[in-house]
Amino acid sequence: MYDTTEASRLLDILGNRNRRRIIELLRQKPCFVTEISDTLVLSPKAVIDHLQMMEREAILSCETDDRRRKYYYLENDILIDVSLKPLRVPDEGTGDETKKEERLKNSIAMLGRMIRAHDQILANLEQVNHDIEIRISDIARNHKDIFLSEREFTVIIALSHQSLTLEELEEASQLKQDELLLLLKRFERAGIVTRSKKQFTLRGVHAE
């Protein structure tokens, strides 16, 4: 049984929308960092930060498969019962009923606008995902001398979100460090990636 302090920490974790999305995804199946990042359209570094926080609270756990790739799964699910209890207010006559009806109409109208906006966002997101897939296919087809396998695109996608260290790239791509170093050197020679101190940056992206 969780005490008040532990319950408060869990509520802080659930207060973040992306952490709730990660939990919902892991309820369906265990996932690698790249799967979570691609499915939820989040940067690998942000995903890793969320996973590590929930791992510390024993909500998640991780294991390594035979290819030394780390995947995460729910160790303890979170069940919180939250409900609204209506407050009884004295009936003061027709005026209150009119105000109640007006509030209901406004709420329904707002709900309709929110749902239409939600549908439009989803439609735009589907189009963006489609465009991304086309761009990846185009790069893979026209630059086979640089990209030798589909797995190498995980590094490019990770760096498209933000600059990352070697350790963060290793976690995000699930590539072995020696394999990752060779790949990054090849990308540096091709002018795709640049290195500054401990971080790698996709060239041109963060300067725009």
C-alpha positions as CSV (number, residue, x, y, z in Angstrom):
1,M,0.0,0.0,0.0
2,Y,1.4,3.4,-1.0
3,D,1.5,6.1,1.7
4,T,0.7,9.8,1.0
5,T,4.2,10.7,-0.1
6,E,4.5,7.8,-2.5
7,A,1.1,8.5,-3.9
8,S,2.1,12.1,-4.4
9,R,5.2,11.0,-6.3
10,L,3.1,8.8,-8.6
11,L,0.7,11.6,-9.2
12,D,3.7,13.8,-10.2
13,I,4.8,11.1,-12.7
14,L,1.3,10.8,-14.1
15,G,1.0,14.6,-14.3
16,N,3.2,14.5,-17.4
17,R,1.2,13.6,-20.6
18,N,4.1,11.9,-22.3
19,R,4.8,9.6,-19.4
20,R,1.2,8.6,-19.4
21,R,1.5,7.8,-23.1
22,I,4.6,5.7,-22.5
23,I,2.7,3.7,-19.8
24,E,-0.2,3.1,-22.1
25,L,2.1,1.9,-24.9
26,L,4.0,-0.4,-22.5
27,R,0.6,-1.8,-21.3
28,Q,0.3,-3.2,-24.9
29,K,3.8,-4.8,-25.1
30,P,7.4,-4.3,-24.1
31,C,9.2,-1.8,-26.3
32,F,12.7,-0.6,-27.2
33,V,13.6,3.1,-26.8
34,T,13.4,3.6,-30.6
35,E,9.9,2.0,-30.8
36,I,8.6,4.4,-28.1
37,S,10.3,7.3,-29.8
38,D,9.0,6.5,-33.2
39,T,5.5,5.6,-32.1
40,L,5.0,8.7,-29.8
41,V,7.0,11.1,-32.0
42,L,9.3,12.0,-29.1
43,S,13.1,12.5,-29.0
44,P,15.0,9.5,-27.8
45,K,16.7,11.6,-25.1
46,A,13.3,12.7,-23.7
47,V,12.0,9.0,-23.8
48,I,15.2,7.9,-21.9
49,D,14.7,10.6,-19.3
50,H,11.0,9.5,-18.8
51,L,11.9,5.8,-18.7
52,Q,14.7,6.3,-16.1
53,M,12.4,8.3,-13.8
54,M,9.7,5.6,-13.9
55,E,12.3,2.9,-13.5
56,R,13.5,4.6,-10.3
57,E,10.0,4.5,-9.0
58,A,9.7,0.7,-9.8
59,I,7.0,1.3,-12.3
60,L,9.1,0.1,-15.2
61,S,11.9,-2.4,-15.6
62,C,14.1,-3.4,-18.4
63,E,15.9,-6.4,-19.8
64,T,18.4,-7.1,-22.6
65,D,17.7,-9.4,-25.5
66,D,20.2,-11.8,-27.2
67,R,21.3,-8.9,-29.4
68,R,22.1,-6.8,-26.4
69,R,19.2,-4.4,-27.1
70,K,17.5,-3.1,-24.0
71,Y,13.7,-3.2,-23.9
72,Y,11.3,-1.8,-21.2
73,Y,8.2,-3.3,-19.7
74,L,5.7,-2.4,-17.0
75,E,6.8,-3.9,-13.7
76,N,4.0,-2.5,-11.7
77,D,0.9,-1.0,-13.2
78,I,-0.7,2.2,-11.8
79,L,-4.3,2.1,-10.7
80,I,-5.7,5.3,-9.4
81,D,-9.4,5.8,-8.8
82,V,-10.3,9.5,-9.4
83,S,-14.0,10.5,-9.5
84,L,-16.0,13.7,-9.4
85,K,-18.6,14.1,-6.7
86,P,-21.4,16.6,-7.6
87,L,-22.0,19.4,-5.1
88,R,-25.7,19.9,-4.3
89,V,-26.7,23.5,-4.7
90,P,-30.1,24.9,-3.6
91,D,-32.7,25.2,-6.3
92,E,-33.2,28.9,-6.6
93,G,-35.8,28.7,-9.4
94,T,-36.0,29.1,-13.2
95,G,-33.0,31.5,-13.4
96,D,-30.6,28.8,-12.3
97,E,-32.1,26.3,-14.7
98,T,-31.6,28.7,-17.6
99,K,-27.9,29.2,-16.6
100,K,-27.4,25.5,-16.3
101,E,-28.8,24.9,-19.8
102,E,-26.6,27.7,-21.2
103,R,-23.5,26.2,-19.6
104,L,-24.4,22.8,-21.1
105,K,-24.7,24.3,-24.5
106,N,-21.4,26.2,-24.2
107,S,-19.7,23.0,-23.0
108,I,-21.0,20.9,-25.8
109,A,-20.0,23.6,-28.4
110,M,-16.5,23.7,-26.8
111,L,-16.3,19.9,-26.9
112,G,-17.2,19.9,-30.6
113,R,-14.5,22.5,-31.4
114,M,-11.9,20.5,-29.4
115,I,-12.8,17.2,-31.2
116,R,-12.6,18.9,-34.6
117,A,-9.2,20.4,-33.7
118,H,-8.0,17.0,-32.5
119,D,-9.1,15.3,-35.8
120,Q,-7.2,18.0,-37.8
121,I,-4.1,17.5,-35.7
122,L,-4.2,13.7,-36.2
123,A,-4.7,14.2,-40.0
124,N,-1.7,16.5,-40.2
125,L,0.4,14.1,-38.1
126,E,-0.5,11.2,-40.4
127,Q,0.6,13.3,-43.4
128,V,3.9,14.3,-41.7
129,N,4.6,10.6,-40.9
130,H,3.9,9.7,-44.5
131,D,6.2,12.4,-45.7
132,I,8.9,11.3,-43.3
133,E,8.7,7.7,-44.6
134,I,8.9,8.9,-48.2
135,R,12.0,11.0,-47.4
136,I,13.7,8.1,-45.6
137,S,13.0,5.8,-48.6
138,D,14.4,8.4,-50.9
139,I,17.6,8.9,-48.9
140,A,18.1,5.1,-48.6
141,R,17.6,4.6,-52.4
142,N,19.8,7.4,-53.5
143,H,22.6,7.1,-51.0
144,K,23.3,3.4,-50.5
145,D,27.1,4.2,-50.3
146,I,26.5,6.0,-47.0
147,F,23.5,4.1,-45.4
148,L,24.4,0.4,-45.5
149,S,21.4,-0.8,-43.5
150,E,18.0,0.4,-42.2
151,R,19.2,0.3,-38.6
152,E,21.6,3.2,-39.4
153,F,18.6,5.5,-39.9
154,T,17.8,5.2,-36.2
155,V,20.9,7.3,-35.5
156,I,19.9,9.9,-38.1
157,I,16.3,10.0,-36.7
158,A,17.6,10.3,-33.1
159,L,19.9,13.2,-34.0
160,S,17.1,14.9,-36.0
161,H,15.4,15.6,-32.6
162,Q,18.4,17.0,-30.8
163,S,22.2,16.7,-30.2
164,L,23.2,13.6,-28.3
165,T,26.2,12.1,-26.6
166,L,27.7,8.7,-27.6
167,E,26.1,7.1,-24.6
168,E,22.7,8.6,-25.4
169,L,23.0,7.5,-29.0
170,E,23.9,4.0,-27.9
171,E,20.8,3.8,-25.7
172,A,18.6,5.3,-28.4
173,S,19.8,3.2,-31.4
174,Q,20.6,-0.1,-29.6
175,L,23.8,-0.3,-31.6
176,K,27.0,-1.5,-30.0
177,Q,29.4,1.3,-29.1
178,D,32.2,0.1,-31.5
179,E,29.7,-0.3,-34.3
180,L,28.2,3.1,-33.5
181,L,31.7,4.8,-33.5
182,L,32.5,3.5,-36.9
183,L,29.1,4.6,-38.2
184,L,29.5,8.1,-36.7
185,K,33.0,8.5,-38.3
186,R,31.5,7.6,-41.7
187,F,28.7,10.2,-41.2
188,E,31.3,12.8,-40.2
189,R,33.4,12.1,-43.3
190,A,30.2,12.4,-45.4
191,G,29.4,15.8,-43.8
192,I,26.2,14.6,-42.3
193,V,27.2,14.7,-38.6
194,T,29.5,17.0,-36.7
195,R,31.0,16.5,-33.3
196,S,31.4,19.2,-30.6
197,K,33.0,18.1,-27.4
198,K,30.9,15.1,-26.2
199,Q,27.9,15.7,-28.4
200,F,27.0,14.7,-31.9
201,T,24.8,17.0,-34.0
202,L,23.0,16.4,-37.3
203,R,24.7,19.0,-39.5
204,G,22.5,22.0,-40.5
205,V,19.4,21.0,-38.5
206,H,20.0,23.0,-35.3
207,A,21.5,26.0,-37.2
208,E,18.3,26.5,-39.1
